[in-house]
Amino acid sequence: MKSKSLVSIDQCSREDILRILENARKFEENPNRKILEGKVAATLFFEPSTRTRLSFETAINRLGGRVIGFQDASTTSSSKGETLKDTILMVSNYADLIIMRHHLEGAARYASEITDVPIVNAGDGANQHPSQALLDMYSILQTQGTLENLTITLVGDLKYGRTVHSLIVGMSHFRPTFHFVAPEELKIPEEYKNFCDGLCIPYTEHKDFTEEIINQSDILYMTRVQRERFTDLEEYEKVKNVYILRKKMLENSRDNLRILHPLPRVNEIAYDVDDSPKAYYIQQAHNGLFAREAIICEVLGLNHLI
Ligand code: CP
């Protein structure tokens, strides 16, 4: 990787991605290795999380390291007005690695510029979620046997969805075709369409979520409409139930289709889908452990110990 921090998936070359996924595969074979003995990692979560924080903390524990940190910034001195800069400088005194989620876009990059301690971006506002992209790509590789030439349909909040943004950039190395399904209010930003255009990556845009689109897909990536990203809650109310995937919509889908979702879900995947062999979102979250073990080793320069 170009930097020892992982703040954005665009730092990762195709070779970087394939190396991290191969290391994730090794961690799936054996997640318990004492690679981080004597090291301390800090998890700083200024925004709520279940999977990202717990899978990073599990990864650190399974690798023999120790964890400090917080899951509620209101219990820290940031509630007294301490700046992000000072918080990062303080934590850098204590930890060998900082894993940070923050509501401000660019917060992880900023943190990486003021400390020599590696920073892993665990989500910065609506911008990026690179470790999610890597676990998503690991899940795609595990279910499809390849990352190449796949048709990926991204559904829901494509405007504020940081997991969508990171996945588009990560998959761009592997000749994908994208279908973007979103209401007008949440459509994919021009920046990402320009990115695809620049790399001659084919894509289509849709407002209707139809079986015809599902039936053309290898990966169906559902996302939640994120209430916390709306300043106008009336706008949220208009779009919150816009798409709901139901089991009967999968009847004529490809055998290899797998349904992914970064989670949490609200109601965009009906519970009857959970019984389908095409539902992969619970295993996907499990894969987060292996991908994050590989990411931690990558940023700390410990790949030789895997
Ligand atoms: N996918 C994801 O980021 O989930 P959490 O918000 O629970 O960490």
Boltz pocket constraint, residues with backbone or C-beta under 6 A from the ligand:
constraints:
  - pocket:
      binder: B
      contacts: [[A, 48], [A, 49], [A, 50], [A, 51], [A, 52], [A, 53], [A, 122], [A, 123], [A, 132], [A, 262], [A, 263], [A, 264]]
      max_distance: 6.0
